[in-house]
Amino acid sequence: MNLGYSRALGVNCKYCHEEEDFSKDDKRPKRAAREMAVMHFSINQQLAKMKELEPNPQGHFINCSTRHRGSVKPKEQP
């Protein structure tokens, strides 16, 4: 999590997790992260099917950092 979500969003564990019980889904950011993970998985599946894109040997095309770039609020593309 520290190398993925934390770095991509510029937050620490407490932003999404309840300190007393990390398994709880009480915080909105944690629930939103789950929805975003489903979305980015779907986008990557669609990208993998595109015939005119060069294959990515790592098997993925986008992740949280693609839009967030270290900020909770997604950043606009330059």
ABEGO torsion letter per residue (X at the ends): XAABAAAAAGBBAAAABBAABAABAABAAAAAAAAAAAAAAAAAAAAAABAABBBBAAGBABBAAAAAGGBABBBBBX
